[in-house]
Amino acid sequence: MASQKFLLLLVLAVLFAVSCLVESVCYHDADCAPGKVCWLAAGTTQGQCRAQCLFDQDCGENEICDPASTICVAAECLLNSDCPNSFNCEQGRCVPSQILRCPDDMVIIENRFCVDRYEASRPDATAIHPGLDGSRAVSQPGVLPWTFGYMGSNQEALAACQAAGKTLCTESQWYQACSGPENSVYGYGDVYDPVICNGIDKYCRCGEGSSCQDRDPCPFPHCYHECGANFGPDATGAGAACTNAYGVFDMNGNVWEHVLDGDETRIRGGAYNCGDSEKLHRCSYIPGDWSPSARGFRCCSEGTL
């Protein structure tokens, strides 16, 4: 009897250890318990299950919610002394003690950082040509964005931002700037619209003689697969409604945008040629295991006090 009890306890111990292993090591969200997601660091395929969140109050003590990954992470600070000079610790985050000032071509995000108002372009870009001057990135409306295609790299984008006295946005900065103060699915709201931003549905063939000439309305979500489309990059800021309350443009669609410490698979925002713009244009979407074409970027900075 004693031996049977010992074996039962041994089996339970093994099962407990295995369950702990499954909970701590994951490959997909499905490997995690309800309320948790599989967090994968850049360049890795094996992750850890972490609590999912939308707001800081969803997290435990001394934790904050990282908006880019929707997981709880360690707080940036606990005391003012944990922050740089001229910053205070407020609810686990370091925030400037004064109003942040941003360059004219950038906008301020929650008094925490500055982000380019428009996707990066070359200094000599025009509305019909992306330009040839690769000396630095600029943020200006009405010109074709700087795109890399399949051959560009994250480091090239970073160097172009640094040459302008800026840097690439971190994933969290990019996500916050995209989702806006309302934390919406797209910059413009929670419901996909096929024409607000430049995606594959925006220029569907809806005119006379097309297979969709009798469809009303047209364009419509996923119309590309039924109607075909004449898609391509738009000039920066061409979609007046493709923005949010912060005043950043084209964070959904037009071109994909590189982020700091990312690569060709950890890239954000979608592009004009995404076969499923409804999914790939989401602020939260990251390819992860594939490399899109039509890749661009925008820059961020710490601003000045």
Summary of the structure (lengths in Angstrom):
residues: 305
radius of gyration: 22.6
end to end distance: 74.4
largest distance: 85.1
contacts: 979
relative contact order: 0.14
helix: 19%
strand: 19%
